[in-house]
Amino acid sequence: RKEVEQDPGPFNVPEGATVAFNCTYSNSASQSFFWYRQDCRKEPKLLMSVYSSGNEDGRFTAQLNRASQYISLLIRDSKLSDSATYLCVVNVMEYGNKLVFGAGTILRVKS
Amino acid sequence: GAGVSQTPSNKVTEKGKYVELRCDPISGHTALYWYRQSLGQGPEFLIYFQGTGAADDSGLPNDRFFAVRPEGSVSTLKIQRTERGDSAVYLCASSFAAGGQYTQYFGPGTRLTVL
């Protein structure tokens, strides 16, 4: 079983739609959680950190459920420019400082 | 300011050859990481440096892979006797310090193709 699992998609949505991605992680010792965005043939870039209380950044909302070991990302009012691969990422204390990435969820926003 | 830079951006080599991939971290960042990303997968950790020393090399797949950071800044990932399975994008990242609370900033990667 992979340490971080995501639905690979692709999610094909129209502009203006709301879309949600989910991610599960297997190690209960995971302590930090992130969503990274990766455009085609580019490097991953931090989209947002995920906190236990949930957090919002503009059209993006991230939630963490430690009991279920589940992370979500909600994108409201999708834009064409949101098309990318969204990587769910965890940091596990016992693993030191390395990040453990999911395989990513592909989002395609169409006009 | 300048981000993480990596050279070369693309490297094509033949099976059995030796390659070196270079990473220049963001100035002032003490932690440096190497990851490898295969098509359709997320990046996988290879090795992490805190200063000049390799603090965690548990992700290196075998002894053909080696990395150095002699002066605590630039790092070189070295691959001996390359195999076709080594073909991937090699990503370098740096952070201000070690710890999950510090954002890791990624370079554009080196796309390695082993023929």
Interface residues (C-beta under 8 A of the other chain):
Chain A: V4 P8 Q31 S32 K42 E43 P44 K45 L46 L87 V89 N91 M93 Y95 G96 N97 K98 L99 V100 F101 G102 A103 G104
Chain B: A31 Y33 Y35 G40 Q41 G42 P43 E44 F45 Y48 A55 D56 S58 G59 L91 S95 A98 G99 G100 Q101 T103 Q104 Y105 F106 G107 P108 G109
